[in-house]
Amino acid sequence: MKSKKIGGELAFAGSLLILGLVVLYDTSKMLVPPGSGTVGPQIFPYLVSGFVILISLGLFLQIFRGNLGVPEGTEFGEVVEKTDFKSLAMVAGSMLTYPLLIERAGFIIASSVVFFGVAFAYGAKNLLKNLAISIIFSLIVYFAFSKGLNVSLPAGVLGVFE
């Protein structure tokens, strides 16, 4: 059992444990209205945090016993391909543009940029088709939420859709 090989699994289990502890702490500091009764707003977060903590402790136990995870679609002993950091960077970059564009350019443009960037990062070859699908999908989602569900989404520079 190499320590380098289990580093990622320990990081995952540790981050899961930290998440459970943060949710547990935040739930304990939650302001509960006096008339909430025995089953108040804290019960579900306590259950979730307890479950996440138990799962992370179980993961630690499995890792230290040597039961390491096998990547999806591989057999035992098969060589695992290296991470494609170029595609990962393109997806992350596309996702990071979203909060920058959503208020300024609007939902349709921001979502189209993200959909196009992610599809391009995953190897979509036909750029015009990719762009058209991104715009059409963004329009469908925008109108489904803004008109169908009456949820206000930022129109941005395309204020004509409001």
TIVO-2410 file (N, C-alpha, C; in nm, 3 decimals):
# residues 162
REC num residu      c1      c2      c3 atome chaine
REC   1      M   0.085  -0.118   0.000     N      A
REC   1      M   0.000   0.000   0.000    CA      A
REC   1      M   0.089   0.122   0.000     C      A
REC   2      K   0.090   0.197  -0.111     N      A
REC   2      K   0.171   0.317  -0.122    CA      A
REC   2      K   0.096   0.436  -0.065     C      A
REC   3      S   0.169   0.522   0.008     N      A
REC   3      S   0.103   0.639   0.065    CA      A
REC   3      S   0.063   0.737  -0.044     C      A
REC   4      K   0.138   0.740  -0.157     N      A
REC   4      K   0.103   0.829  -0.266    CA      A
REC   4      K  -0.030   0.788  -0.329     C      A
REC   5      K  -0.052   0.659  -0.338     N      A
REC   5      K  -0.173   0.609  -0.400    CA      A
REC   5      K  -0.297   0.637  -0.316     C      A
REC   6      I  -0.283   0.634  -0.184     N      A
REC   6      I  -0.400   0.655  -0.100    CA      A
REC   6      I  -0.422   0.801  -0.065     C      A
REC   7      G  -0.331   0.888  -0.108     N      A
REC   7      G  -0.343   1.030  -0.074    CA      A
REC   7      G  -0.474   1.091  -0.119     C      A
REC   8      G  -0.516   1.061  -0.242     N      A
REC   8      G  -0.640   1.116  -0.294    CA      A
REC   8      G  -0.761   1.062  -0.220     C      A
REC   9      E  -0.756   0.935  -0.184     N      A
REC   9      E  -0.868   0.876  -0.112    CA      A
REC   9      E  -0.878   0.931   0.030     C      A
REC  10      L  -0.761   0.952   0.092     N      A
REC  10      L  -0.761   1.013   0.227    CA      A
REC  10      L  -0.810   1.156   0.221     C      A
REC  11      A  -0.773   1.229   0.115     N      A
REC  11      A  -0.819   1.367   0.100    CA      A
REC  11      A  -0.971   1.371   0.083     C      A
REC  12      F  -1.025   1.277   0.006     N      A
REC  12      F  -1.170   1.273  -0.012    CA      A
REC  12      F  -1.242   1.241   0.119     C      A
REC  13      A  -1.195   1.138   0.189     N      A
REC  13      A  -1.258   1.100   0.316    CA      A
REC  13      A  -1.245   1.213   0.418     C      A
REC  14      G  -1.128   1.278   0.419     N      A
REC  14      G  -1.107   1.390   0.512    CA      A
REC  14      G  -1.197   1.508   0.481     C      A
REC  15      S  -1.213   1.540   0.353     N      A
REC  15      S  -1.302   1.652   0.318    CA      A
REC  15      S  -1.447   1.618   0.349     C      A
REC  16      L  -1.483   1.493   0.335     N      A
REC  16      L  -1.619   1.451   0.371    CA      A
REC  16      L  -1.641   1.463   0.522     C      A
REC  17      L  -1.540   1.426   0.599     N      A
REC  17      L  -1.549   1.440   0.745    CA      A
REC  17      L  -1.560   1.586   0.784     C      A
REC  18      I  -1.480   1.672   0.723     N      A
REC  18      I  -1.486   1.815   0.753    CA      A
REC  18      I  -1.623   1.871   0.717     C      A
REC  19      L  -1.678   1.830   0.603     N      A
REC  19      L  -1.811   1.875   0.563    CA      A
REC  19      L  -1.915   1.836   0.668     C      A
REC  20      G  -1.910   1.712   0.712     N      A
REC  20      G  -2.005   1.667   0.814    CA      A
REC  20      G  -1.991   1.743   0.944     C      A
REC  21      L  -1.867   1.771   0.984     N      A
REC  21      L  -1.845   1.846   1.108    CA      A
REC  21      L  -1.891   1.991   1.096     C      A
REC  22      V  -1.871   2.052   0.980     N      A
REC  22      V  -1.916   2.190   0.959    CA      A
REC  22      V  -2.069   2.197   0.963     C      A
REC  23      V  -2.135   2.102   0.898     N      A
REC  23      V  -2.282   2.100   0.900    CA      A
REC  23      V  -2.332   2.077   1.043     C      A
REC  24      L  -2.266   1.988   1.117     N      A
REC  24      L  -2.303   1.962   1.257    CA      A
REC  24      L  -2.288   2.088   1.341     C      A
REC  25      Y  -2.176   2.159   1.325     N      A
REC  25      Y  -2.151   2.281   1.402    CA      A
REC  25      Y  -2.252   2.390   1.365     C      A
REC  26      D  -2.273   2.410   1.235     N      A
REC  26      D  -2.368   2.513   1.192    CA      A
REC  26      D  -2.510   2.482   1.240     C      A
REC  27      T  -2.546   2.356   1.239     N      A
REC  27      T  -2.679   2.318   1.286    CA      A
REC  27      T  -2.693   2.344   1.435     C      A
REC  28      S  -2.587   2.322   1.511     N      A
REC  28      S  -2.595   2.347   1.656    CA      A
REC  28      S  -2.608   2.496   1.686     C      A
REC  29      K  -2.563   2.582   1.595     N      A
REC  29      K  -2.571   2.727   1.615    CA      A
REC  29      K  -2.696   2.787   1.551     C      A
REC  30      M  -2.780   2.703   1.492     N      A
REC  30      M  -2.900   2.750   1.424    CA      A
REC  30      M  -2.999   2.810   1.524     C      A
REC  31      L  -3.058   2.923   1.488     N      A
REC  31      L  -3.161   2.984   1.571    CA      A
REC  31      L  -3.293   2.913   1.544     C      A
REC  32      V  -3.350   2.856   1.648     N      A
REC  32      V  -3.474   2.779   1.635    CA      A
REC  32      V  -3.587   2.861   1.695     C      A
REC  33      P  -3.696   2.882   1.618     N      A
REC  33      P  -3.810   2.954   1.672    CA      A
REC  33      P  -3.871   2.879   1.791     C      A
REC  34      P  -3.920   2.952   1.890     N      A
REC  34      P  -3.969   2.885   2.011    CA      A
REC  34      P  -4.088   2.791   1.988     C      A
REC  35      G  -4.169   2.813   1.890     N      A
REC  35      G  -4.287   2.729   1.869    CA      A
REC  35      G  -4.265   2.617   1.770     C      A
REC  36      S  -4.143   2.571   1.753     N      A
REC  36      S  -4.116   2.470   1.651    CA      A
REC  36      S  -4.147   2.328   1.696     C      A
REC  37      G  -4.171   2.306   1.822     N      A
REC  37      G  -4.207   2.173   1.871    CA      A
REC  37      G  -4.088   2.080   1.884     C      A
REC  38      T  -4.117   1.949   1.899     N      A
REC  38      T  -4.009   1.853   1.918    CA      A
REC  38      T  -3.930   1.828   1.790     C      A
REC  39      V  -3.999   1.820   1.679     N      A
REC  39      V  -3.930   1.801   1.552    CA      A
REC  39      V  -3.916   1.938   1.487     C      A
REC  40      G  -3.802   2.000   1.511     N      A
REC  40      G  -3.778   2.134   1.460    CA      A
REC  40      G  -3.697   2.134   1.332     C      A
REC  41      P  -3.649   2.250   1.295     N      A
REC  41      P  -3.572   2.262   1.171    CA      A
REC  41      P  -3.432   2.203   1.180     C      A
REC  42      Q  -3.390   2.158   1.298     N      A
REC  42      Q  -3.255   2.105   1.314    CA      A
REC  42      Q  -3.247   1.954   1.289     C      A
REC  43      I  -3.357   1.885   1.289     N      A
REC  43      I  -3.352   1.739   1.285    CA      A
REC  43      I  -3.290   1.687   1.155     C      A
REC  44      F  -3.330   1.743   1.041     N      A
REC  44      F  -3.277   1.694   0.914    CA      A
REC  44      F  -3.127   1.724   0.899     C      A
REC  45      P  -3.081   1.846   0.927     N      A
REC  45      P  -2.936   1.870   0.919    CA      A
REC  45      P  -2.855   1.783   1.015     C      A
REC  46      Y  -2.909   1.756   1.134     N      A
REC  46      Y  -2.839   1.666   1.226    CA      A
REC  46      Y  -2.828   1.524   1.168     C      A
REC  47      L  -2.937   1.476   1.108     N      A
REC  47      L  -2.935   1.343   1.047    CA      A
REC  47      L  -2.835   1.337   0.931     C      A
REC  48      V  -2.837   1.439   0.847     N      A
REC  48      V  -2.747   1.441   0.732    CA      A
REC  48      V  -2.601   1.449   0.777     C      A
REC  49      S  -2.572   1.538   0.872     N      A
REC  49      S  -2.434   1.551   0.918    CA      A
REC  49      S  -2.386   1.422   0.986     C      A
REC  50      G  -2.472   1.359   1.064     N      A
REC  50      G  -2.436   1.233   1.127    CA      A
REC  50      G  -2.408   1.124   1.025     C      A
REC  51      F  -2.491   1.119   0.921     N      A
REC  51      F  -2.472   1.021   0.815    CA      A
REC  51      F  -2.341   1.047   0.740     C      A
REC  52      V  -2.313   1.173   0.708     N      A
REC  52      V  -2.190   1.207   0.635    CA      A
REC  52      V  -2.067   1.174   0.720     C      A
REC  53      I  -2.073   1.202   0.850     N      A
REC  53      I  -1.960   1.170   0.939    CA      A
REC  53      I  -1.940   1.019   0.946     C      A
REC  54      L  -2.048   0.943   0.960     N      A
REC  54      L  -2.036   0.796   0.964    CA      A
REC  54      L  -1.979   0.741   0.834     C      A
REC  55      I  -2.024   0.793   0.721     N      A
REC  55      I  -1.973   0.748   0.592    CA      A
REC  55      I  -1.824   0.779   0.580     C      A
REC  56      S  -1.783   0.898   0.622     N      A
REC  56      S  -1.641   0.933   0.612    CA      A
REC  56      S  -1.555   0.846   0.704     C      A
REC  57      L  -1.604   0.816   0.823     N      A
REC  57      L  -1.529   0.728   0.912    CA      A
REC  57      L  -1.520   0.587   0.855     C      A
REC  58      G  -1.627   0.542   0.792     N      A
REC  58      G  -1.624   0.412   0.725    CA      A
REC  58      G  -1.525   0.411   0.609     C      A
REC  59      L  -1.518   0.521   0.536     N      A
REC  59      L  -1.420   0.532   0.428    CA      A
REC  59      L  -1.277   0.526   0.481     C      A
REC  60      F  -1.251   0.598   0.591     N      A
REC  60      F  -1.118   0.593   0.652    CA      A
REC  60      F  -1.082   0.450   0.690     C      A
REC  61      L  -1.177   0.381   0.750     N      A
REC  61      L  -1.154   0.243   0.792    CA      A
REC  61      L  -1.120   0.155   0.672     C      A
REC  62      Q  -1.197   0.168   0.564     N      A
REC  62      Q  -1.172   0.088   0.444    CA      A
REC  62      Q  -1.037   0.121   0.381     C      A
REC  63      I  -1.001   0.248   0.379     N      A
REC  63      I  -0.874   0.289   0.320    CA      A
REC  63      I  -0.758   0.231   0.399     C      A
REC  64      F  -0.765   0.242   0.531     N      A
REC  64      F  -0.655   0.192   0.614    CA      A
REC  64      F  -0.648   0.038   0.615     C      A
REC  65      R  -0.757  -0.028   0.580     N      A
REC  65      R  -0.754  -0.174   0.566    CA      A
REC  65      R  -0.698  -0.216   0.431     C      A
REC  66      G  -0.679  -0.120   0.341     N      A
REC  66      G  -0.623  -0.150   0.211    CA      A
REC  66      G  -0.725  -0.168   0.100     C      A
REC  67      N  -0.851  -0.146   0.130     N      A
REC  67      N  -0.956  -0.157   0.028    CA      A
REC  67      N  -0.966  -0.025  -0.047     C      A
REC  68      L  -0.883  -0.009  -0.149     N      A
REC  68      L  -0.881   0.115  -0.225    CA      A
REC  68      L  -0.980   0.107  -0.340     C      A
REC  69      G  -1.030   0.223  -0.380     N      A
REC  69      G  -1.125   0.229  -0.489    CA      A
REC  69      G  -1.059   0.203  -0.623     C      A
REC  70      V  -1.137   0.150  -0.715     N      A
REC  70      V  -1.091   0.125  -0.852    CA      A
REC  70      V  -1.168   0.221  -0.941     C      A
REC  71      P  -1.099   0.296  -1.027     N      A
REC  71      P  -1.170   0.389  -1.115    CA      A
REC  71      P  -1.276   0.319  -1.198     C      A
REC  72      E  -1.383   0.391  -1.227     N      A
REC  72      E  -1.496   0.340  -1.304    CA      A
REC  72      E  -1.450   0.286  -1.439     C      A
REC  73      G  -1.496   0.170  -1.475     N      A
REC  73      G  -1.469   0.114  -1.606    CA      A
REC  73      G  -1.334   0.045  -1.619     C      A
REC  74      T  -1.265   0.023  -1.509     N      A
REC  74      T  -1.135  -0.045  -1.517    CA      A
REC  74      T  -1.142  -0.175  -1.439     C      A
REC  75      E  -1.057  -0.266  -1.477     N      A
REC  75      E  -1.046  -0.393  -1.408    CA      A
REC  75      E  -0.928  -0.388  -1.312     C      A
REC  76      F  -0.925  -0.479  -1.217     N      A
REC  76      F  -0.815  -0.483  -1.121    CA      A
REC  76      F  -0.683  -0.505  -1.194     C      A
REC  77      G  -0.583  -0.424  -1.166     N      A
REC  77      G  -0.451  -0.437  -1.226    CA      A
REC  77      G  -0.434  -0.362  -1.356     C      A
REC  78      E  -0.542  -0.308  -1.411     N      A
REC  78      E  -0.536  -0.233  -1.536    CA      A
REC  78      E  -0.473  -0.096  -1.511     C      A
REC  79      V  -0.394  -0.049  -1.606     N      A
REC  79      V  -0.328   0.081  -1.593    CA      A
REC  79      V  -0.432   0.191  -1.609     C      A
REC  80      V  -0.431   0.287  -1.516     N      A
REC  80      V  -0.526   0.397  -1.518    CA      A
REC  80      V  -0.462   0.515  -1.591     C      A
REC  81      E  -0.537   0.575  -1.684     N      A
REC  81      E  -0.487   0.688  -1.759    CA      A
REC  81      E  -0.471   0.810  -1.668     C      A
REC  82      K  -0.377   0.894  -1.704     N      A
REC  82      K  -0.354   1.018  -1.630    CA      A
REC  82      K  -0.471   1.114  -1.652     C      A
REC  83      T  -0.487   1.206  -1.559     N      A
REC  83      T  -0.591   1.306  -1.569    CA      A
REC  83      T  -0.561   1.401  -1.684     C      A
REC  84      D  -0.663   1.435  -1.760     N      A
REC  84      D  -0.649   1.530  -1.871    CA      A
REC  84      D  -0.668   1.671  -1.815     C      A
REC  85      F  -0.556   1.732  -1.773     N      A
REC  85      F  -0.564   1.862  -1.708    CA      A
REC  85      F  -0.604   1.973  -1.805     C      A
REC  86      K  -0.580   1.955  -1.934     N      A
REC  86      K  -0.620   2.056  -2.032    CA      A
REC  86      K  -0.773   2.066  -2.036     C      A
REC  87      S  -0.840   1.952  -2.046     N      A
REC  87      S  -0.987   1.952  -2.047    CA      A
REC  87      S  -1.042   1.999  -1.914     C      A
REC  88      L  -0.978   1.957  -1.805     N      A
REC  88      L  -1.021   2.000  -1.672    CA      A
REC  88      L  -1.012   2.152  -1.659     C      A
REC  89      A  -0.903   2.211  -1.709     N      A
REC  89      A  -0.886   2.356  -1.702    CA      A
REC  89      A  -0.990   2.428  -1.787     C      A
REC  90      M  -1.024   2.371  -1.904     N      A
REC  90      M  -1.125   2.434  -1.989    CA      A
REC  90      M  -1.263   2.429  -1.922     C      A
REC  91      V  -1.297   2.317  -1.860     N      A
REC  91      V  -1.426   2.307  -1.791    CA      A
REC  91      V  -1.429   2.402  -1.672     C      A
REC  92      A  -1.321   2.405  -1.594     N      A
REC  92      A  -1.315   2.496  -1.479    CA      A
REC  92      A  -1.322   2.641  -1.524     C      A
REC  93      G  -1.251   2.675  -1.631     N      A
REC  93      G  -1.256   2.811  -1.683    CA      A
REC  93      G  -1.396   2.850  -1.730     C      A
REC  94      S  -1.464   2.757  -1.796     N      A
REC  94      S  -1.601   2.783  -1.840    CA      A
REC  94      S  -1.693   2.806  -1.721     C      A
REC  95      M  -1.677   2.723  -1.619     N      A
REC  95      M  -1.760   2.738  -1.499    CA      A
REC  95      M  -1.731   2.868  -1.425     C      A
REC  96      L  -1.604   2.910  -1.424     N      A
REC  96      L  -1.568   3.033  -1.354    CA      A
REC  96      L  -1.618   3.158  -1.426     C      A
REC  97      T  -1.645   3.148  -1.555     N      A
REC  97      T  -1.701   3.264  -1.626    CA      A
REC  97      T  -1.847   3.288  -1.590     C      A
REC  98      Y  -1.915   3.185  -1.544     N      A
REC  98      Y  -2.058   3.197  -1.517    CA      A
REC  98      Y  -2.091   3.306  -1.414     C      A
REC  99      P  -2.029   3.304  -1.295     N      A
REC  99      P  -2.065   3.410  -1.200    CA      A
REC  99      P  -2.022   3.549  -1.248     C      A
REC 100      L  -1.925   3.556  -1.336     N      A
REC 100      L  -1.883   3.685  -1.389    CA      A
REC 100      L  -1.980   3.739  -1.493     C      A
REC 101      L  -2.043   3.649  -1.567     N      A
REC 101      L  -2.132   3.691  -1.676    CA      A
REC 101      L  -2.279   3.696  -1.640     C      A
REC 102      I  -2.324   3.623  -1.540     N      A
REC 102      I  -2.467   3.605  -1.515    CA      A
REC 102      I  -2.540   3.737  -1.494     C      A
REC 103      E  -2.486   3.830  -1.416     N      A
REC 103      E  -2.554   3.957  -1.391    CA      A
REC 103      E  -2.530   4.057  -1.503     C      A
REC 104      R  -2.410   4.056  -1.561     N      A
REC 104      R  -2.375   4.154  -1.663    CA      A
REC 104      R  -2.436   4.119  -1.799     C      A
REC 105      A  -2.414   3.998  -1.844     N      A
REC 105      A  -2.459   3.959  -1.978    CA      A
REC 105      A  -2.596   3.892  -1.975     C      A
REC 106      G  -2.633   3.834  -1.863     N      A
REC 106      G  -2.762   3.768  -1.852    CA      A
REC 106      G  -2.749   3.617  -1.855     C      A
REC 107      F  -2.859   3.552  -1.820     N      A
REC 107      F  -2.862   3.406  -1.809    CA      A
REC 107      F  -2.834   3.339  -1.942     C      A
REC 108      I  -2.896   3.387  -2.049     N      A
REC 108      I  -2.886   3.319  -2.179    CA      A
REC 108      I  -2.741   3.320  -2.228     C      A
REC 109      I  -2.677   3.435  -2.224     N      A
REC 109      I  -2.539   3.444  -2.272    CA      A
REC 109      I  -2.444   3.367  -2.181     C      A
REC 110      A  -2.459   3.386  -2.050     N      A
REC 110      A  -2.370   3.317  -1.956    CA      A
REC 110      A  -2.382   3.166  -1.968     C      A
REC 111      S  -2.504   3.116  -1.977     N      A
REC 111      S  -2.525   2.971  -1.989    CA      A
REC 111      S  -2.476   2.919  -2.123     C      A
REC 112      S  -2.494   2.996  -2.229     N      A
REC 112      S  -2.445   2.954  -2.360    CA      A
REC 112      S  -2.293   2.942  -2.360     C      A
REC 113      V  -2.225   3.037  -2.296     N      A
REC 113      V  -2.079   3.032  -2.288    CA      A
REC 113      V  -2.034   2.908  -2.211     C      A
REC 114      V  -2.101   2.880  -2.100     N      A
REC 114      V  -2.064   2.763  -2.019    CA      A
REC 114      V  -2.092   2.633  -2.095     C      A
REC 115      F  -2.210   2.620  -2.155     N      A
REC 115      F  -2.243   2.498  -2.229    CA      A
REC 115      F  -2.144   2.477  -2.344     C      A
REC 116      F  -2.114   2.585  -2.418     N      A
REC 116      F  -2.021   2.576  -2.529    CA      A
REC 116      F  -1.882   2.535  -2.480     C      A
REC 117      G  -1.834   2.598  -2.373     N      A
REC 117      G  -1.701   2.569  -2.321    CA      A
REC 117      G  -1.688   2.426  -2.272     C      A
REC 118      V  -1.789   2.376  -2.202     N      A
REC 118      V  -1.783   2.239  -2.151    CA      A
REC 118      V  -1.790   2.139  -2.266     C      A
REC 119      A  -1.877   2.163  -2.363     N      A
REC 119      A  -1.886   2.072  -2.478    CA      A
REC 119      A  -1.755   2.072  -2.557     C      A
REC 120      F  -1.695   2.189  -2.573     N      A
REC 120      F  -1.567   2.198  -2.643    CA      A
REC 120      F  -1.458   2.124  -2.566     C      A
REC 121      A  -1.458   2.138  -2.435     N      A
REC 121      A  -1.357   2.070  -2.352    CA      A
REC 121      A  -1.371   1.919  -2.362     C      A
REC 122      Y  -1.493   1.870  -2.379     N      A
REC 122      Y  -1.514   1.725  -2.389    CA      A
REC 122      Y  -1.502   1.674  -2.531     C      A
REC 123      G  -1.459   1.761  -2.625     N      A
REC 123      G  -1.425   1.714  -2.757    CA      A
REC 123      G  -1.527   1.735  -2.866     C      A
REC 124      A  -1.625   1.823  -2.847     N      A
REC 124      A  -1.720   1.852  -2.954    CA      A
REC 124      A  -1.644   1.917  -3.070     C      A
REC 125      K  -1.655   1.861  -3.190     N      A
REC 125      K  -1.575   1.905  -3.304    CA      A
REC 125      K  -1.642   2.017  -3.385     C      A
REC 126      N  -1.771   2.007  -3.411     N      A
REC 126      N  -1.841   2.104  -3.494    CA      A
REC 126      N  -1.877   2.226  -3.409     C      A
REC 127      L  -1.801   2.333  -3.425     N      A
REC 127      L  -1.816   2.450  -3.338    CA      A
REC 127      L  -1.949   2.523  -3.361     C      A
REC 128      L  -1.993   2.535  -3.486     N      A
REC 128      L  -2.120   2.604  -3.512    CA      A
REC 128      L  -2.238   2.526  -3.455     C      A
REC 129      K  -2.237   2.395  -3.473     N      A
REC 129      K  -2.342   2.311  -3.417    CA      A
REC 129      K  -2.341   2.319  -3.265     C      A
REC 130      N  -2.221   2.316  -3.207     N      A
REC 130      N  -2.205   2.327  -3.062    CA      A
REC 130      N  -2.261   2.460  -3.012     C      A
REC 131      L  -2.230   2.570  -3.082     N      A
REC 131      L  -2.279   2.702  -3.043    CA      A
REC 131      L  -2.431   2.709  -3.055     C      A
REC 132      A  -2.486   2.655  -3.165     N      A
REC 132      A  -2.631   2.657  -3.185    CA      A
REC 132      A  -2.703   2.578  -3.076     C      A
REC 133      I  -2.653   2.462  -3.044     N      A
REC 133      I  -2.715   2.380  -2.940    CA      A
REC 133      I  -2.705   2.450  -2.805     C      A
REC 134      S  -2.593   2.514  -2.776     N      A
REC 134      S  -2.576   2.587  -2.651    CA      A
REC 134      S  -2.677   2.699  -2.638     C      A
REC 135      I  -2.696   2.775  -2.745     N      A
REC 135      I  -2.791   2.887  -2.742    CA      A
REC 135      I  -2.933   2.836  -2.731     C      A
REC 136      I  -2.969   2.733  -2.808     N      A
REC 136      I  -3.105   2.679  -2.803    CA      A
REC 136      I  -3.135   2.622  -2.665     C      A
REC 137      F  -3.041   2.547  -2.608     N      A
REC 137      F  -3.062   2.490  -2.475    CA      A
REC 137      F  -3.077   2.601  -2.370     C      A
REC 138      S  -2.996   2.706  -2.379     N      A
REC 138      S  -3.006   2.817  -2.285    CA      A
REC 138      S  -3.141   2.888  -2.298     C      A
REC 139      L  -3.188   2.906  -2.421     N      A
REC 139      L  -3.319   2.968  -2.441    CA      A
REC 139      L  -3.431   2.881  -2.384     C      A
REC 140      I  -3.423   2.751  -2.406     N      A
REC 140      I  -3.526   2.661  -2.353    CA      A
REC 140      I  -3.530   2.669  -2.201     C      A
REC 141      V  -3.414   2.662  -2.137     N      A
REC 141      V  -3.409   2.669  -1.990    CA      A
REC 141      V  -3.458   2.804  -1.942     C      A
REC 142      Y  -3.417   2.913  -2.009     N      A
REC 142      Y  -3.458   3.048  -1.968    CA      A
REC 142      Y  -3.610   3.062  -1.973     C      A
REC 143      F  -3.671   3.024  -2.085     N      A
REC 143      F  -3.815   3.039  -2.097    CA      A
REC 143      F  -3.892   2.941  -2.009     C      A
REC 144      A  -3.838   2.822  -1.988     N      A
REC 144      A  -3.904   2.726  -1.899    CA      A
REC 144      A  -3.911   2.782  -1.757     C      A
REC 145      F  -3.803   2.844  -1.713     N      A
REC 145      F  -3.803   2.899  -1.577    CA      A
REC 145      F  -3.874   3.033  -1.568     C      A
REC 146      S  -3.844   3.125  -1.660     N      A
REC 146      S  -3.900   3.259  -1.647    CA      A
REC 146      S  -4.049   3.265  -1.682     C      A
REC 147      K  -4.089   3.194  -1.785     N      A
REC 147      K  -4.231   3.198  -1.826    CA      A
REC 147      K  -4.310   3.082  -1.767     C      A
REC 148      G  -4.254   2.963  -1.772     N      A
REC 148      G  -4.327   2.845  -1.725    CA      A
REC 148      G  -4.339   2.837  -1.574     C      A
REC 149      L  -4.228   2.863  -1.503     N      A
REC 149      L  -4.230   2.853  -1.358    CA      A
REC 149      L  -4.236   2.988  -1.289     C      A
REC 150      N  -4.233   3.096  -1.367     N      A
REC 150      N  -4.239   3.232  -1.315    CA      A
REC 150      N  -4.123   3.261  -1.218     C      A
REC 151      V  -4.005   3.211  -1.252     N      A
REC 151      V  -3.883   3.237  -1.176    CA      A
REC 151      V  -3.803   3.341  -1.252     C      A
REC 152      S  -3.770   3.448  -1.187     N      A
REC 152      S  -3.699   3.557  -1.253    CA      A
REC 152      S  -3.552   3.523  -1.271     C      A
REC 153      L  -3.507   3.520  -1.396     N      A
REC 153      L  -3.366   3.500  -1.429    CA      A
REC 153      L  -3.315   3.628  -1.492     C      A
REC 154      P  -3.189   3.663  -1.468     N      A
REC 154      P  -3.137   3.788  -1.524    CA      A
REC 154      P  -3.132   3.786  -1.676     C      A
REC 155      A  -3.193   3.888  -1.739     N      A
REC 155      A  -3.194   3.896  -1.884    CA      A
REC 155      A  -3.067   3.959  -1.938     C      A
REC 156      G  -3.003   4.044  -1.859     N      A
REC 156      G  -2.878   4.106  -1.900    CA      A
REC 156      G  -2.895   4.195  -2.021     C      A
REC 157      V  -2.803   4.185  -2.115     N      A
REC 157      V  -2.807   4.269  -2.233    CA      A
REC 157      V  -2.921   4.232  -2.328     C      A
REC 158      L  -2.976   4.116  -2.312     N      A
REC 158      L  -3.090   4.073  -2.393    CA      A
REC 158      L  -3.221   4.105  -2.320     C      A
REC 159      G  -3.237   4.229  -2.282     N      A
REC 159      G  -3.354   4.272  -2.205    CA      A
REC 159      G  -3.485   4.256  -2.278     C      A
REC 160      V  -3.480   4.226  -2.405     N      A
REC 160      V  -3.601   4.209  -2.486    CA      A
REC 160      V  -3.680   4.086  -2.439     C      A
REC 161      F  -3.614   3.991  -2.373     N      A
REC 161      F  -3.681   3.870  -2.329    CA      A
REC 161      F  -3.753   3.885  -2.196     C      A
REC 162      E  -3.744   4.000  -2.134     N      A
REC 162      E  -3.808   4.016  -2.002    CA      A
REC 162      E  -3.957   4.030  -2.013     C      A
***
